[in-house]
Amino acid sequence: MSRVRSAVVGCVMALTASLLLARVHPFGDAGLAGVRRPQDLMDRTSMPADVRATLTAKCVDCHSMSTRLPVYDRVAVRFAPVSWLIERDVEEGRKHLNLSNWAGYSPDEQQVLLSKIVQETKQREMPPLQYRMIHRNAQVSDADVQAFSRWMRTAETSPAGTSAQTSTAGDPVRGRAIFEKRCSGCHALDQNREGPRLHDVFGRISGQVAGFPYSPALVNAHITWTDASLDQWLTDPDALVPGNNMDFHVPEPLERQDLIRFLREEVEK
């Protein structure tokens, strides 16, 4: 009996410690133990109904302030260290994209975030595997990705004043600003991110940066990146290389010239 009593006491002590430790938030307090308000975070936005439905069903749990926990997770968040792992994922998701704040993002920020949504869902990187294993209905379909792509194209806007530009040679200073506002969400100049590095893109053959997971379509395209091919690519990647993984466009011709000029000067430095 003493062994049984000791085991029971040990279990009680462990559960008590777990409950107390759950009050500690090493990755930030995501507020998961509280009562969540109804899902209305995107009511003030003009996003299409099918996009809103997909985001609500498959993305808001980690990418909004209206996280909805199933019954087993509502129990789990009362106990550490499981509570810490759940809070870590939610806090990290909100940091990268918080749909509760969508209306507060600038048009440029929305464009960057939209391109990342399309990029990561197209490659099935989001929702992450560990989330899909527990939430079986969270798998993003081809139709979902197509809806995100249509939304991005509809939402594409150019910074005010670009239509008044008259130069066709491109301005590298304006190009850098465009790159930082609209491309840096997926690309860096000197390292691979969601997209390959771009500092040496001119003269490079498509799909040839070592260590980057290109789509087979881009690897097999064998395009040499020049002013003309980059202009085609930025105008409509799918028209130039069907089946590629990039779904971001620069619809304004003068913006494309500025961006291409900036990238060309990066190579010439």
C-alpha positions as CSV (number, residue, x, y, z in Angstrom):
1,M,0.0,0.0,0.0
2,S,2.8,2.3,0.8
3,R,4.1,2.0,-2.8
4,V,0.7,2.7,-4.2
5,R,0.3,5.7,-1.9
6,S,3.8,7.0,-3.0
7,A,2.9,6.6,-6.6
8,V,-0.4,8.5,-6.1
9,V,1.4,11.2,-4.2
10,G,4.0,11.4,-7.0
11,C,1.4,11.8,-9.7
12,V,-0.5,14.4,-7.7
13,M,2.7,16.4,-7.2
14,A,3.7,16.1,-10.9
15,L,0.2,17.3,-12.0
16,T,0.3,20.1,-9.5
17,A,3.8,21.2,-10.7
18,S,2.6,20.9,-14.4
19,L,-0.4,23.1,-13.6
20,L,1.8,25.7,-11.8
21,L,4.4,25.7,-14.6
22,A,1.7,26.3,-17.2
23,R,1.3,29.8,-15.6
24,V,4.8,30.5,-16.8
25,H,5.0,31.6,-20.4
26,P,8.6,31.3,-21.7
27,F,7.5,32.0,-25.3
28,G,4.9,34.6,-24.5
29,D,1.4,34.5,-23.2
30,A,-0.9,33.8,-26.1
31,G,-4.0,34.0,-24.0
32,L,-5.1,30.5,-24.9
33,A,-6.6,29.7,-21.5
34,G,-9.1,32.5,-21.8
35,V,-12.5,32.5,-23.5
36,R,-12.2,33.4,-27.1
37,R,-14.4,35.9,-28.8
38,P,-16.5,35.0,-31.9
39,Q,-14.6,34.8,-35.2
40,D,-15.1,38.2,-36.7
41,L,-11.4,39.3,-37.3
42,M,-11.8,39.7,-41.1
43,D,-15.3,41.2,-41.2
44,R,-13.9,44.7,-42.0
45,T,-11.8,43.6,-45.0
46,S,-12.8,43.2,-48.6
47,M,-11.2,39.8,-49.1
48,P,-13.2,37.3,-51.3
49,A,-15.6,35.0,-49.5
50,D,-13.8,31.8,-50.4
51,V,-10.5,33.2,-49.2
52,R,-12.1,34.3,-45.9
53,A,-13.6,30.8,-45.4
54,T,-10.2,29.1,-46.0
55,L,-8.3,31.4,-43.7
56,T,-11.0,31.0,-41.0
57,A,-11.0,27.2,-41.3
58,K,-7.3,26.6,-41.7
59,C,-5.1,29.5,-40.7
60,V,-6.6,31.6,-37.9
61,D,-5.6,29.3,-35.0
62,C,-2.0,30.3,-35.3
63,H,-2.3,33.5,-37.3
64,S,-4.8,35.6,-35.4
65,M,-5.9,36.7,-31.9
66,S,-8.9,34.4,-32.2
67,T,-7.3,31.1,-31.7
68,R,-9.8,28.3,-31.4
69,L,-8.7,25.2,-29.5
70,P,-10.3,21.8,-29.8
71,V,-11.3,20.1,-26.5
72,Y,-8.1,18.1,-26.2
73,D,-6.0,21.3,-26.6
74,R,-8.1,23.2,-24.2
75,V,-7.1,20.6,-21.6
76,A,-3.5,20.5,-22.8
77,V,-2.9,24.2,-22.4
78,R,-3.5,23.8,-18.7
79,F,-0.4,21.7,-18.3
80,A,3.3,22.4,-19.0
81,P,5.3,21.7,-21.1
82,V,2.6,21.0,-23.7
83,S,1.2,24.5,-23.1
84,W,4.6,26.0,-23.9
85,L,4.8,24.2,-27.2
86,I,1.3,25.3,-28.2
87,E,2.0,28.9,-27.2
88,R,5.3,28.9,-29.0
89,D,3.6,27.9,-32.3
90,V,0.8,30.4,-31.9
91,E,3.1,33.3,-30.9
92,E,5.5,32.5,-33.8
93,G,2.6,32.4,-36.2
94,R,1.2,35.7,-35.1
95,K,4.6,37.3,-35.4
96,H,4.8,36.4,-39.1
97,L,1.1,37.1,-40.0
98,N,-1.7,38.3,-37.7
99,L,-5.0,38.2,-39.6
100,S,-6.6,40.2,-36.8
101,N,-4.5,43.1,-37.9
102,W,-4.9,42.6,-41.7
103,A,-6.8,45.9,-42.2
104,G,-3.9,47.7,-40.4
105,Y,-1.2,46.5,-42.7
106,S,-0.1,48.9,-45.4
107,P,-0.8,47.9,-49.1
108,D,2.9,47.1,-49.5
109,E,2.9,44.9,-46.4
110,Q,-0.3,43.2,-47.6
111,Q,1.4,42.5,-50.9
112,V,4.4,40.9,-49.3
113,L,2.2,38.8,-46.9
114,L,0.0,37.8,-49.8
115,S,3.0,36.6,-51.8
116,K,4.2,34.5,-48.8
117,I,0.7,33.0,-48.3
118,V,0.6,31.9,-51.9
119,Q,4.2,30.7,-51.9
120,E,4.0,28.7,-48.7
121,T,0.6,27.1,-49.4
122,K,1.5,26.4,-53.0
123,Q,4.5,24.4,-51.7
124,R,2.4,22.9,-48.9
125,E,4.7,24.4,-46.2
126,M,1.7,25.9,-44.5
127,P,-0.1,24.8,-42.4
128,P,2.9,22.9,-41.0
129,L,2.9,19.2,-40.8
130,Q,2.5,18.9,-37.1
131,Y,-0.6,21.0,-37.2
132,R,-2.1,19.0,-40.1
133,M,-1.5,15.8,-38.3
134,I,-3.7,16.9,-35.5
135,H,-6.2,19.0,-37.5
136,R,-7.0,16.8,-40.4
137,N,-9.3,19.4,-42.1
138,A,-6.5,21.9,-42.3
139,Q,-4.9,20.5,-45.5
140,V,-4.8,23.2,-48.1
141,S,-6.2,22.2,-51.5
142,D,-5.3,23.2,-55.0
143,A,-8.6,25.2,-55.1
144,D,-7.5,27.1,-52.0
145,V,-4.2,28.0,-53.5
146,Q,-5.9,29.2,-56.7
147,A,-8.2,31.3,-54.6
148,F,-5.3,32.9,-52.8
149,S,-3.6,33.6,-56.2
150,R,-6.7,35.3,-57.6
151,W,-6.9,37.4,-54.4
152,M,-3.3,38.5,-54.7
153,R,-3.8,39.5,-58.4
154,T,-6.9,41.4,-57.5
155,A,-5.2,43.2,-54.6
156,E,-2.1,44.2,-56.6
157,T,-1.5,47.9,-56.3
158,S,1.4,50.2,-57.1
159,P,2.7,52.9,-54.8
160,A,1.3,56.3,-55.5
161,G,3.1,58.4,-58.1
162,T,4.6,55.6,-60.3
163,S,2.2,56.3,-63.1
164,A,3.8,59.8,-63.5
165,Q,7.3,58.4,-64.1
166,T,8.6,59.0,-67.6
167,S,12.0,57.3,-67.5
168,T,12.2,53.9,-69.2
169,A,15.8,53.2,-68.1
170,G,14.7,52.4,-64.5
171,D,15.8,54.1,-61.3
172,P,17.9,51.8,-58.9
173,V,16.9,54.0,-55.9
174,R,13.3,53.5,-56.5
175,G,14.0,49.8,-57.4
176,R,15.6,49.3,-54.0
177,A,12.6,50.7,-52.3
178,I,10.3,48.4,-54.3
179,F,12.5,45.4,-53.4
180,E,12.5,46.2,-49.7
181,K,8.7,46.8,-49.6
182,R,7.4,44.1,-51.9
183,C,10.1,41.4,-52.4
184,S,12.0,41.1,-49.2
185,G,9.3,39.0,-47.6
186,C,10.5,36.0,-49.7
187,H,13.9,37.1,-51.1
188,A,17.2,38.4,-49.8
189,L,20.1,39.6,-51.9
190,D,22.9,37.5,-50.3
191,Q,21.1,34.3,-49.0
192,N,18.4,31.9,-49.9
193,R,15.1,32.3,-48.1
194,E,11.6,31.3,-49.4
195,G,13.0,32.5,-52.7
196,P,16.6,32.2,-54.0
197,R,19.2,34.9,-53.4
198,L,19.1,37.7,-56.0
199,H,22.4,39.7,-55.9
200,D,23.8,37.7,-58.8
201,V,20.6,37.0,-60.7
202,F,21.7,38.7,-63.9
203,G,23.2,36.2,-66.3
204,R,22.3,33.3,-64.1
205,I,20.5,30.3,-65.5
206,S,17.1,29.7,-64.0
207,G,17.0,27.0,-61.2
208,Q,20.7,26.9,-60.7
209,V,21.4,28.3,-57.2
210,A,22.9,25.5,-55.2
211,G,20.9,24.3,-52.2
212,F,17.6,26.0,-53.2
213,P,14.6,23.7,-53.8
214,Y,13.4,25.0,-57.1
215,S,10.3,23.6,-58.9
216,P,11.2,21.2,-61.7
217,A,9.5,23.5,-64.1
218,L,12.0,26.3,-63.4
219,V,15.0,24.0,-63.4
220,N,14.0,22.6,-66.8
221,A,13.2,26.0,-68.3
222,H,17.0,27.0,-68.8
223,I,16.2,30.7,-69.0
224,T,19.1,33.1,-68.8
225,W,18.0,36.0,-66.6
226,T,18.3,39.3,-68.6
227,D,16.4,42.6,-68.7
228,A,13.9,41.1,-71.1
229,S,13.4,37.7,-69.4
230,L,13.1,39.3,-65.9
231,D,10.5,41.7,-67.3
232,Q,8.5,38.7,-68.6
233,W,9.0,36.9,-65.3
234,L,7.9,39.8,-63.1
235,T,4.9,40.5,-65.4
236,D,3.5,36.9,-65.1
237,P,5.7,34.1,-63.8
238,D,3.1,31.4,-64.8
239,A,2.9,32.7,-68.4
240,L,6.7,32.4,-68.8
241,V,7.2,29.2,-66.8
242,P,4.0,27.2,-66.2
243,G,4.1,25.2,-63.0
244,N,6.7,27.3,-61.1
245,N,6.4,28.0,-57.4
246,M,6.3,31.8,-57.6
247,D,3.0,33.6,-57.7
248,F,4.0,37.2,-57.3
249,H,3.6,39.9,-60.0
250,V,4.8,43.4,-60.5
251,P,2.0,44.8,-62.8
252,E,3.3,48.3,-63.2
253,P,5.8,48.4,-66.1
254,L,7.8,51.3,-64.7
255,E,8.1,49.6,-61.3
256,R,9.5,46.5,-63.1
257,Q,12.1,48.7,-64.9
258,D,13.2,50.2,-61.5
259,L,13.4,46.8,-59.9
260,I,15.4,45.3,-62.7
261,R,17.8,48.2,-62.8
262,F,18.4,47.8,-59.1
263,L,19.1,44.1,-59.5
264,R,21.4,44.7,-62.4
265,E,23.4,47.2,-60.5
266,E,23.7,44.7,-57.6
267,V,25.5,42.4,-60.0
268,E,27.8,45.1,-61.3
269,K,29.0,46.2,-57.9
